Amino acid sequence: MSVLIDEKTKVLVQGITGRDGSFHAKQMKEYGTQVVAGVTPGKGGQDVEGIPVFNSVAEAKDATGAEAAIIYVPAKFAKGAMLEDIKADIPFIICITEGVPVLDMVEVKTALKGKNIRLVGPNCPGVISPGKSKMGIMPGHIHKPGPIGVVSRSGTLTYEVVYNLTLNGIGQTTCVGLGGDPIIGTRFIDVLEMFMADDDTKGIVMVGEIGGEDEQLAAEYIKKNVTKPVVGFIAGRTAPPGKRMGHAGAIISGGDSTAEAKREILKDAGVAVVDVPDEIPAIFKEKLKL
Amino acid sequence: MKIHEYQATELFRAGGLPVVQGRVATEVYEAVMIAEETGYPVVLKSQVLVGGRGKAGGIRLVKNKEELEDHFAQLKKLTIKEYPVEKILVVKAIDIKKEYYVSVTVDPAKGDVVLIASSDGGVEIEETAKTNPDAIKKYYLNGKKDIDEGSWKPFIQSVFDTPELQAEGTKVFGALLKVFFDNDCSLAEINPLVIDGQGKIYAADAKINFDDNALMRHENLESLRDLRYEDPDELEAKEKNLSFVKLSGNVGCIVNGAGLAMATMDIVKLSGGQPANFLDVGGSSNPEKVLNALKIILRNKDVNAILINIFGGITRCDDIANGIIEAMGQLELNVPLVVRLTGTNEKEAKEILAKHDITTFSTMREAVDRVVALSKK
């Protein structure tokens, strides 16, 4: 099994006529994702890579039965795109867009309240269930199906982790990129819970970084609820305090948000915290007898 | 983005907040004019974008013109945490009877805007948070942009004890919320909010941070940026859509993605090297970005080896390779370059670089070991 998406998930792409949207719609389709519709207001009736384009999410949903949306629109339109999905009751939304204003995300979070809708991102690489479906911008070929669930706040660093697993013959159930912004739709705990409930996921990799307190909350959750082996990596041990390191959320603002503090808290929760991503495969080989 | 107190004060004034009478001065004659308008005593407040200016002697109370001239001259010679004082805010001194703390910010975990207030002290708020957390009151807006009458009363009553102050406080908090939302702030803070001998309420300080992601829709705010507080290389990087932070080491790093860029610096350090910088070229990088990145890194004379670590996803490795070749043609590259490329179009990239005798590595560990060894030669 996998979490969040599989080969049956019908996906619509918002911003499909844009540079990134069209490129990745094609890549996703080639990977095997069921990309059933694209949405760009005013461009309904066209098609991109054989994918029909609609003027609105509601129209696309009615015509194709799309049940998941992925957003590639520029930052100033990202809020509108997310709100449109929520209004159309699309149950699963991924927002790839980087640079969404924080107060826009407050509006989106408010609109999500009381709805049974899951948002991943913004500012994230997306989600992939190897061999089944890819909703995102990650290179598909470095993944392979297998027993490890990967959850991360980063993009390329996740690829690094996955690449090391795959090189060592260890595949993945699902890899989830949460995104590097302070306000995001899905957090570590949400995904840890999904991985615990998924029988095929035997082990978990958690990739965190400086800033915020999500790793601390995750550590508390792991201590109480997670019985599968967890390996952790935290980026930013050399990051100076008070400086934003690329991601809007990656800034050391107090003692608890440093990489060292997070590493200690995770170790204390029983997580095997590594120094270099290439140390991860050996730990699973030993713990899971792979 | 941070702005000075005097700039935040002007935004507060425009938003209808009860700021203290006064203005900013650069020259002593301006300060004297302002003091004559407001009447003595006045407070001289050094305008710096770093904390701890009070402890550094950056705030002075003066009773007359002679004292003003004397202290103004002293402040103009002052340097607070390496930043020389250029501008001084001159405001009428207030006879403070009580101090409060008030701020509006975003609580990322809740995804909501929160108003924070405390009647216990103002300036020592961090201490209060530790010793008496119950004295800090929070009001969540639940996704709204204004006070909700129903839930407001218990909150405002927990902060102010008289109906008069509660009414005044409600006006102040409402105005502060408006400033916060109108300008896409990440923080709007009054510390302290004070009550004077006549029971009047004043914002005796003003602090505003803007959400960098929202500056795109507030072009007018860009002019408030004080460039003296920005590293010129970091500014140039931002203009070129690169994310750059300078560090003190000698191994230059060019990486795609913030997480991988941090991890690369960390592993350089663990392997015995010293990273010279954080540099994220971002996604969908075109060849020109590599050229711009190398230009910025080569300006740092401490750098004696450069690591390019690319994991292609949205970034194509061949774009990076073409950027490296282009840069080598244009720049005088007198430090060794170590290149690691994996992912999208890796094969094409390696072929391009091999033609120019540049060795590439497939794993981060090999590349880091190599660059660290070169940096020690």
Chai-1 contact restraints between the chains, C-beta under 6 A:
chainA,res_idxA,chainB,res_idxB,connection_type,confidence,min_distance_angstrom,max_distance_angstrom,comment,restraint_id
A,G99,B,N213,contact,1.0,0.0,6.0,A-B,restraint_1
A,P101,B,D184,contact,1.0,0.0,6.0,A-B,restraint_2
A,P101,B,D211,contact,1.0,0.0,6.0,A-B,restraint_3
A,P101,B,N213,contact,1.0,0.0,6.0,A-B,restraint_4
A,P101,B,A214,contact,1.0,0.0,6.0,A-B,restraint_5
A,V102,B,V106,contact,1.0,0.0,6.0,A-B,restraint_6
A,V102,B,D211,contact,1.0,0.0,6.0,A-B,restraint_7
A,L103,B,D184,contact,1.0,0.0,6.0,A-B,restraint_8
A,V106,B,G111,contact,1.0,0.0,6.0,A-B,restraint_9
A,V106,B,V113,contact,1.0,0.0,6.0,A-B,restraint_10
A,K109,B,G111,contact,1.0,0.0,6.0,A-B,restraint_11
A,T110,B,G143,contact,1.0,0.0,6.0,A-B,restraint_12
A,I137,B,G313,contact,1.0,0.0,6.0,A-B,restraint_13
A,I137,B,I314,contact,1.0,0.0,6.0,A-B,restraint_14
A,M138,B,G313,contact,1.0,0.0,6.0,A-B,restraint_15
A,P139,B,G313,contact,1.0,0.0,6.0,A-B,restraint_16
A,P139,B,G343,contact,1.0,0.0,6.0,A-B,restraint_17
A,P139,B,T344,contact,1.0,0.0,6.0,A-B,restraint_18
A,S154,B,G259,contact,1.0,0.0,6.0,A-B,restraint_19
A,G155,B,G257,contact,1.0,0.0,6.0,A-B,restraint_20
A,T156,B,N256,contact,1.0,0.0,6.0,A-B,restraint_21
A,T156,B,G257,contact,1.0,0.0,6.0,A-B,restraint_22
A,T156,B,L260,contact,1.0,0.0,6.0,A-B,restraint_23
A,T156,B,F311,contact,1.0,0.0,6.0,A-B,restraint_24
A,L157,B,G259,contact,1.0,0.0,6.0,A-B,restraint_25
A,L157,B,L260,contact,1.0,0.0,6.0,A-B,restraint_26
A,L157,B,A263,contact,1.0,0.0,6.0,A-B,restraint_27
A,Y159,B,F311,contact,1.0,0.0,6.0,A-B,restraint_28
A,Y159,B,G313,contact,1.0,0.0,6.0,A-B,restraint_29
A,E160,B,L260,contact,1.0,0.0,6.0,A-B,restraint_30
A,E160,B,F311,contact,1.0,0.0,6.0,A-B,restraint_31
A,P182,B,P108,contact,1.0,0.0,6.0,A-B,restraint_32
A,I183,B,P108,contact,1.0,0.0,6.0,A-B,restraint_33
A,I183,B,G111,contact,1.0,0.0,6.0,A-B,restraint_34
A,E209,B,G259,contact,1.0,0.0,6.0,A-B,restraint_35
A,A235,B,G259,contact,1.0,0.0,6.0,A-B,restraint_36
A,A235,B,M262,contact,1.0,0.0,6.0,A-B,restraint_37
A,A235,B,A263,contact,1.0,0.0,6.0,A-B,restraint_38
A,G236,B,M262,contact,1.0,0.0,6.0,A-B,restraint_39
A,R237,B,D266,contact,1.0,0.0,6.0,A-B,restraint_40
A,T238,B,M265,contact,1.0,0.0,6.0,A-B,restraint_41
A,T238,B,D266,contact,1.0,0.0,6.0,A-B,restraint_42
A,T238,B,K269,contact,1.0,0.0,6.0,A-B,restraint_43
A,T238,B,P275,contact,1.0,0.0,6.0,A-B,restraint_44
A,A239,B,M262,contact,1.0,0.0,6.0,A-B,restraint_45
A,K243,B,V245,contact,1.0,0.0,6.0,A-B,restraint_46
A,M245,B,A258,contact,1.0,0.0,6.0,A-B,restraint_47
A,M245,B,M262,contact,1.0,0.0,6.0,A-B,restraint_48
A,M245,B,F278,contact,1.0,0.0,6.0,A-B,restraint_49
A,G246,B,S243,contact,1.0,0.0,6.0,A-B,restraint_50
A,G246,B,A258,contact,1.0,0.0,6.0,A-B,restraint_51
A,G246,B,D280,contact,1.0,0.0,6.0,A-B,restraint_52
A,H247,B,A258,contact,1.0,0.0,6.0,A-B,restraint_53
A,D275,B,L270,contact,1.0,0.0,6.0,A-B,restraint_54
A,V276,B,I267,contact,1.0,0.0,6.0,A-B,restraint_55
A,D278,B,R365,contact,1.0,0.0,6.0,A-B,restraint_56
